[in-house]
């Protein structure tokens, strides 16, 4: 199988929250095993409109007028040097202290964070983005304008890592339990490829990889009526996926398969919660968040109902 370097160029958007710190620590601990092939990581902080009126009492609401003055330029430079530069330096130090040795860039942009991140990802050649998550549901995030929701549903070519609550800043990455969702589609094939890419490099850090195929109950009975054994069909799909791991000399003892029958989103959520996975890898079909909410998309169900594991979303 052709090796796909998914961590060649990484974007790490951050703010001053504890969630961002968790994402940065995860990135440092995880990506240090991929630094030989990782060309650079960019720490990005997006300053929201009106930042000077918030941080500088002497600046009133005449922002549009002030932007054209030397005073504004001076205050902006002062703000960046006093508030933002030390903040970015702190995150750079976090990464380096964790053993991250690849090139680190520090970048500041202005605008609405979600939109700005999407703009950067659409115009530049980042392979992967690591995002913090705040533990809110899809409906809440749609109403509140969650940055991670905007990025997840408006990114078409990058892999997105949403860092879960289970990740501990105090513990090393080890004994990982990984779940990969498989259904035979091109999306799930990419998820499997990413799984192989990870396991090849950090096999010693992994306890188990499970390839899961959930057969929709309606499809199950349709197949039976057509004279097709749906479980045998699912087993063949899983064996093809498992072979990709074995072809890369990954131990067969590490990679397991499982078939479940039922409503896919419900069965997958139950499996994740009962087995305490550290990382879930899934392919995404590219539907809008509203359509996903209405149609009950599996990816959305997993992302917004399973906040404990880190979730890797594979886009085509």
C-alpha positions in Angstrom: 0.0 0.0 0.0 1.3 3.4 -0.9 2.4 5.3 2.2 0.4 8.5 2.8 2.1 11.1 5.0 -0.8 12.8 6.7 1.3 14.8 9.1 3.5 16.6 6.6 2.3 20.1 7.5 0.2 20.7 10.6 -2.0 23.6 11.7 -2.6 24.0 15.5 -5.2 26.8 16.2 -5.0 27.9 19.8 -6.6 30.4 22.3 -6.1 30.9 26.0 -8.5 28.1 27.1 -7.6 24.9 28.9 -9.1 23.1 25.9 -6.4 24.6 23.6 -3.7 23.7 26.0 -4.9 20.0 26.0 -4.8 20.0 22.2 -1.3 21.5 22.2 0.0 18.9 24.7 -1.6 16.1 22.7 0.0 17.4 19.5 3.4 17.6 21.1 3.2 14.1 22.7 1.7 12.5 19.6 3.5 14.2 16.7 7.0 13.8 18.2 6.9 10.3 16.8 6.4 11.7 13.3 8.9 14.5 13.2 11.2 12.9 10.6 8.5 13.3 8.0 6.7 16.4 9.4 8.0 19.5 7.7 6.4 22.1 10.0 3.8 22.9 12.5 2.1 26.3 12.7 0.7 27.6 15.9 -2.2 29.9 14.9 -4.0 32.4 17.0 -6.9 34.4 15.5 -7.7 37.7 17.1 -11.4 38.5 17.0 -12.6 41.9 15.7 -12.7 44.6 18.5 -9.8 43.1 20.4 -8.3 46.5 21.2 -11.5 47.9 22.6 -11.5 44.9 25.0 -7.9 45.1 26.1 -7.2 48.9 25.9 -9.5 51.1 28.0 -8.3 54.3 26.2 -9.6 53.0 22.9 -13.2 53.8 22.2 -15.7 52.4 19.7 -14.4 54.5 16.8 -12.4 51.5 15.6 -12.9 52.0 11.9 -11.5 55.5 12.2 -8.7 54.5 14.5 -7.5 51.7 12.1 -6.3 54.5 9.7 -4.3 56.3 12.3 -0.7 55.9 13.6 -2.1 55.6 17.1 -4.0 52.4 16.2 -0.9 50.9 14.6 1.1 51.7 17.7 -1.6 50.3 20.0 -1.9 47.2 17.9 1.9 46.6 18.0 1.9 47.1 21.7 -1.0 44.7 22.2 0.7 42.0 20.1 4.0 42.4 22.0 2.4 42.5 25.4 -0.3 39.9 25.1 0.0 37.7 22.0 3.7 37.1 21.5 4.3 35.8 25.1 1.2 33.6 24.7 2.5 32.1 21.5 6.0 31.6 23.0 4.4 29.7 25.8 2.8 27.2 23.4 6.0 26.9 21.5 7.8 26.0 24.7 5.1 23.4 25.6 5.7 21.6 22.3 9.5 21.7 22.6 9.5 20.6 26.2 7.5 17.5 25.1 10.2 16.5 22.6 8.8 18.0 19.4 11.7 18.8 17.2 10.2 19.8 13.8 10.0 23.3 12.6 7.5 25.5 14.5 5.9 28.6 13.0 3.9 31.2 15.0 1.2 33.0 13.2 -1.4 35.7 14.2 -4.4 36.5 12.1 -7.4 38.8 12.6 -11.1 37.8 12.0 -13.7 35.4 13.2 -11.7 32.3 14.2 -13.7 29.6 12.5 -13.9 31.4 9.2 -10.3 32.4 9.3 -9.1 28.8 9.9 -11.3 27.6 7.0 -9.9 30.3 4.7 -6.3 29.3 5.6 -7.0 25.6 5.1 -8.7 26.2 1.8 -5.8 28.2 0.4 -2.8 26.6 1.9 -1.4 23.1 1.8 -1.9 22.0 5.4 -2.3 18.2 5.6 -3.7 18.0 9.2 -5.3 20.3 11.8 -5.4 19.6 15.5 -8.4 21.2 17.3 -9.6 21.4 20.8 -13.2 20.6 21.6 -15.4 22.0 24.3 -17.8 19.1 24.9 -21.0 20.7 23.5 -23.5 18.9 21.3 -24.2 19.5 17.6 -27.4 21.5 18.1 -25.7 23.8 20.7 -22.6 24.2 18.5 -24.8 25.2 15.5 -26.5 27.8 17.6 -23.4 29.1 19.3 -21.2 29.0 16.2 -18.6 26.5 17.5 -15.2 26.9 15.8 -14.6 23.1 15.6 -18.0 22.5 14.0 -17.3 25.2 11.4 -14.0 23.7 10.6 -15.2 20.1 10.5 -18.1 20.8 8.2 -16.2 23.2 5.8 -12.9 21.3 5.4 -12.7 19.0 2.4 -9.1 17.9 2.1 -7.4 17.9 5.5 -7.5 15.4 8.3 -8.9 16.8 11.5 -8.0 15.6 14.9 -10.5 16.6 17.6 -8.8 16.1 20.9 -10.9 14.2 23.4 -11.4 14.6 27.1 -9.9 11.2 27.9 -6.4 12.5 26.9 -4.4 13.2 30.0 -1.7 15.9 30.0 0.1 14.1 32.8 0.4 10.7 31.2 2.5 9.5 28.3 0.8 8.2 25.1 0.8 4.4 25.5 -1.5 1.3 25.4 -3.7 3.1 22.9 -7.0 1.4 21.9 -8.0 2.5 18.4 -11.3 2.0 16.7 -11.6 2.3 12.9 -15.1 2.4 11.3 -15.3 0.4 8.1 -18.1 0.1 5.6 -16.3 -0.5 2.3 -16.8 3.1 1.1 -14.0 5.2 -0.2 -14.3 7.3 2.9 -13.7 4.3 5.2 -10.9 3.1 3.0 -9.1 6.3 3.7 -9.7 5.9 7.4 -8.1 2.4 7.2 -5.1 3.8 5.3 -4.6 6.5 8.0 -4.8 3.8 10.7 -2.1 1.8 8.9 0.0 4.9 8.7 -0.2 5.4 12.4 0.3 1.9 13.5 3.4 1.4 11.3 5.1 4.2 13.3 3.8 3.8 16.8 3.0 0.1 17.1 4.7 -0.1 20.4 2.3 2.5 21.8 -0.8 0.6 20.7 -2.7 -2.0 22.7 -5.4 -2.9 20.1 -6.8 -1.8 16.8 -10.4 -2.8 16.1 -12.0 -2.6 12.6 -15.7 -2.3 13.1 -18.5 -2.9 10.6 -22.0 -2.1 11.6 -24.7 -3.5 9.3 -27.8 -1.4 9.2 -30.8 -3.5 10.3 -32.9 -2.5 7.3 -30.0 -3.4 4.9 -29.5 -6.7 6.7 -33.0 -7.9 5.9 -32.9 -6.5 2.4 -29.8 -8.5 1.7 -31.3 -11.6 3.1 -34.3 -11.1 0.8 -31.9 -10.8 -2.1 -30.3 -14.1 -1.2 -27.1 -12.4 0.0 -25.5 -13.2 3.4 -24.9 -9.7 4.9 -22.6 -11.0 7.6 -20.4 -12.8 5.1 -20.4 -9.7 2.9 -19.3 -7.6 6.0 -16.7 -10.1 6.9 -15.1 -9.9 3.5 -15.0 -6.1 3.7 -13.3 -6.4 7.1 -10.8 -9.0 5.9 -9.7 -6.7 3.0 -9.2 -3.9 5.5 -7.3 -6.1 7.9 -5.0 -7.3 5.1 -3.8 -3.8 4.6 -2.3 -3.9 8.1 -0.8 -7.3 7.7 0.7 -6.4 4.3 2.7 -3.8 6.2 4.0 -6.4 8.6 1.8 -5.3 11.5 1.2 -8.1 13.9 -2.1 -9.9 13.4 -2.4 -10.1 17.1 -2.8 -6.3 17.2 -5.6 -6.0 14.6 -9.1 -7.4 15.3 -12.4 -7.2 13.5 -16.0 -7.1 14.7 -19.5 -7.1 13.1 -22.5 -5.6 14.7 -26.1 -5.4 13.5 -28.5 -2.5 14.3 -28.7 1.2 13.8 -25.1 2.2 13.0 -24.8 5.4 15.0 -26.3 3.8 18.1 -24.2 0.7 17.9 -21.0 2.6 17.3 -21.6 5.0 20.2 -22.4 2.1 22.5 -19.2 0.3 21.4 -17.1 3.4 22.0 -18.5 4.1 25.4 -18.3 0.5 26.6 -14.8 -0.1 25.5 -13.1 3.2 26.3 -11.2 3.8 23.1 -8.5 6.4 23.0 -8.7 7.2 19.3 -11.6 6.7 16.8 -10.8 7.1 13.1 -13.7 7.7 10.6 -14.2 8.9 7.1 -16.7 11.7 6.5 -19.2 12.0 3.7 -19.1 15.8 3.4 -22.7 16.6 4.3 -23.6 19.9 5.9 -24.2 20.0 9.7 -27.9 20.7 9.3 -28.3 17.7 6.9 -26.3 15.5 9.2 -28.6 16.6 12.1 -31.7 15.8 10.1 -30.5 12.6 8.5 -28.7 11.3 11.6 -25.2 11.1 10.1 -22.9 8.6 11.7 -19.9 10.9 11.8 -21.9 13.7 13.6 -23.4 11.2 16.0 -20.0 10.0 17.0 -18.3 13.4 17.1 -21.0 15.0 19.3 -21.9 12.0 21.5 -18.5 10.6 22.2 -16.4 13.3 23.9 -14.0 11.1 25.7 -11.9 9.7 22.8 -9.8 11.8 20.3 -11.5 11.6 16.9 -9.6 11.6 13.6 -11.9 12.7 10.8 -10.6 11.7 7.4 -11.7 13.8 4.4 -11.1 12.9 0.8 
